[in-house]
C-alpha cells in the first residue's frame, strides 16, 4: 500500500513559488536541472545524467558515506556587447546527490561523459546480485487413498 500525505499549504506554496520565481527546490518548471535515468542490470546500476553544454573539466563525481554527489558547471556564453533577450538555459553550478544502497561496491564506481550524457556505473556487490536458490525436498511421500 502506498501512503501519501496531503498538505494544502505546501502545494499552494509550491504553486506560488513557481508562478513568481519559475522554480522550486532547484527544479525549473517542475523539471530537474540535472535530469537522471536509473538503469538496473544484473551486475550493476547505471545512472545517466543529461548535461548538455557542460565542460567536462567542470564535472565532479564524489562518493562519501554512502552518498554519490554529481556537480557540474555551465558558464555564461555571451560575448562583450551581447545582451540576452530571453534566457531559458540555466547557467551556474548544479549539484545532485543520490543515496547509495549498502549493496553498491563504492570502490569500483566508474564514470564517463559522452555527447552531453554523464554515465555513472555502480557495480553491485556479489551478495546483491540475483541468484537462483536451490530447493531441497525431503523426498516424495506416498499418499494413501
N, C-alpha and C positions, 0 to 999 in steps of 0.2 A: 504494500500500500504506500502510495506517495503522499506525504503530508506537505501542504504548503500553507503559508500564513498570509493573511490579507491585511495590509496596513495602508489604509487610505491616505494617511499623511505622507508616507514615503512615496506612494505613487504620484500624489499631487505635487510634491516637491520635485521629483524627477521630471515630471511634465513641464513645470515652470522653469526648471534649470535648462532643459533642452530648448525651450522657447526663447529664453533670454540669452543663454550662452552658446547654444548649439552643441553642448557637451554635458555628459555626466560621467563621473567615475573614469575619466580617461578615455571614454569612447566618444566618437564623433558620429552624430546621427544614429545612435544605437549600434554602431559598428566599432569594433576594436581597431585601434591604430596599427596593431600588430596581429592580424588575424592568424589563427593557427588551426591546422588539421592534426589529428592524432590517429596514427595507423598502428594497429596491433598485429604482429606477426608471431609465429611460433616461438622464435628465439629473441625477439626484440620488440620495442615500441619505438616508432619514429614520430617525431614532432616536425611539422613543416610550417615555417613562418613566412608569410608574404612580406617581403621587404624591398619593393622596387625602388630603384634610385638611391639605394644606400651604398656608401663607400665601404667596401669590405674591410678596410683598415679601421673603421669605426665600430665594427661588430665586436661584441664581447659575450662569451658564454662562460658562466661560472657555476660551480656546484659547492654548496656549503650547508652542512647539517640537514641534508635531505631536501634542499630547495635548489632548483635549477633557475638561474637568472639569465635572461637574454636581454642585452642592451644594444641599442643601435642609435645612430645619429644621422639626421638628414639636414644638410646645411643649406642656407639660402643660395639661390642660383641667379640672383639678379645682378646685372652689371650696373656700373655707375650711370645714373641718368634714367634707369628703368624704374618705373613706379607700378607696382601691381595694381591692376584694375579690379580683379577678382581673385581671391585666394581660396582654394578648396583643398590643396595639398598641404598636409600638416608638416611643419618643419620643427626641428628641435631634437631632443633626446627622448627615446622611448624605452621603456623597461617593462618586461613581462616576467612574472615569477610563476613557476609551476612546482607544486609539492610533489616529491617523488615517493613512490612506494618503497618499502624496505626490500622489495624483490628486484630492484634495479641494481646492477653492478656499476656503481658510481665511478669505479676506477677505469672502466673501459668505455666511457661515453665518448662519442665521436661526433664531429660537426663538419658540415661542408656548405658552401654558398655558391649557387649556380643560377644564373638567369633570374636574379631577384628573389630566389627562394632559399632560405636557410633551413637545412635539414639537420636535425639533431637525432642521432641514433642512440637509444638507451637499451643496452643489452640486458636481458633478464638473467637472473641467477638460475642455476640448474633447478633449484627447488621450486621455482615459479613457472617453469616450462611445463606444458601439458605432457602428461604421460598416461599410458594405459595401465590400469590397475588389474592385476590378475585376481580372478575369483576362484577361491578354494571351495570345494564341496566335500562333504563327509561321505560321499558315495550315495547311490540311489537306494532308497528304502522301498521294499515291496509293499504294495498296497493290497490288503486283503479285502475281498468283497464279500 
